[in-house]
Amino acid sequence: MTSEKNRGKLVAIITGAFSIFIAITYLILITILDARGPMLPPPPEALGAMVVACY
């Protein structure tokens, strides 16, 4: 029975460490992406829109 408890504790510790790793990675990624500056809308060409000039 103590072997099962120890295994459960080990799984909980590994799962917690993995969760903390994912959280820290996410925060670093968001910080890097946010530091690039404000988001700008795409140019009209990217949307497939054509500009037609009528004279």
CNS distance restraints for C-alpha pairs under 8 A (distance, minus, plus):
assign (resid   1 and name CA) (resid   5 and name CA) 6.45 0.50 0.50
assign (resid   2 and name CA) (resid   6 and name CA) 6.07 0.50 0.50
assign (resid   3 and name CA) (resid   7 and name CA) 6.12 0.50 0.50
assign (resid   4 and name CA) (resid   8 and name CA) 6.13 0.50 0.50
assign (resid   5 and name CA) (resid   9 and name CA) 6.17 0.50 0.50
assign (resid   6 and name CA) (resid  10 and name CA) 6.13 0.50 0.50
assign (resid   7 and name CA) (resid  11 and name CA) 6.19 0.50 0.50
assign (resid   8 and name CA) (resid  12 and name CA) 6.17 0.50 0.50
assign (resid   9 and name CA) (resid  13 and name CA) 6.14 0.50 0.50
assign (resid  10 and name CA) (resid  14 and name CA) 6.15 0.50 0.50
assign (resid  11 and name CA) (resid  15 and name CA) 5.99 0.50 0.50
assign (resid  12 and name CA) (resid  16 and name CA) 6.02 0.50 0.50
assign (resid  13 and name CA) (resid  17 and name CA) 6.10 0.50 0.50
assign (resid  14 and name CA) (resid  18 and name CA) 6.12 0.50 0.50
assign (resid  15 and name CA) (resid  19 and name CA) 6.15 0.50 0.50
assign (resid  16 and name CA) (resid  20 and name CA) 6.21 0.50 0.50
assign (resid  17 and name CA) (resid  21 and name CA) 6.14 0.50 0.50
assign (resid  18 and name CA) (resid  22 and name CA) 6.25 0.50 0.50
assign (resid  19 and name CA) (resid  23 and name CA) 6.24 0.50 0.50
assign (resid  20 and name CA) (resid  24 and name CA) 6.16 0.50 0.50
assign (resid  21 and name CA) (resid  25 and name CA) 6.09 0.50 0.50
assign (resid  22 and name CA) (resid  26 and name CA) 6.08 0.50 0.50
assign (resid  23 and name CA) (resid  27 and name CA) 6.26 0.50 0.50
assign (resid  24 and name CA) (resid  28 and name CA) 6.20 0.50 0.50
assign (resid  25 and name CA) (resid  29 and name CA) 6.13 0.50 0.50
assign (resid  26 and name CA) (resid  30 and name CA) 6.12 0.50 0.50
assign (resid  27 and name CA) (resid  31 and name CA) 6.10 0.50 0.50
assign (resid  28 and name CA) (resid  32 and name CA) 6.23 0.50 0.50
assign (resid  29 and name CA) (resid  33 and name CA) 6.19 0.50 0.50
assign (resid  30 and name CA) (resid  34 and name CA) 5.88 0.50 0.50
assign (resid  31 and name CA) (resid  35 and name CA) 6.10 0.50 0.50
assign (resid  32 and name CA) (resid  36 and name CA) 6.95 0.50 0.50
assign (resid  34 and name CA) (resid  38 and name CA) 7.79 0.50 0.50
assign (resid  42 and name CA) (resid  46 and name CA) 6.24 0.50 0.50
assign (resid  42 and name CA) (resid  47 and name CA) 7.56 0.50 0.50
assign (resid  43 and name CA) (resid  47 and name CA) 7.30 0.50 0.50
assign (resid  44 and name CA) (resid  48 and name CA) 6.82 0.50 0.50
assign (resid  44 and name CA) (resid  49 and name CA) 5.78 0.50 0.50
assign (resid  44 and name CA) (resid  50 and name CA) 7.67 0.50 0.50
assign (resid  45 and name CA) (resid  49 and name CA) 5.87 0.50 0.50
assign (resid  45 and name CA) (resid  50 and name CA) 7.12 0.50 0.50
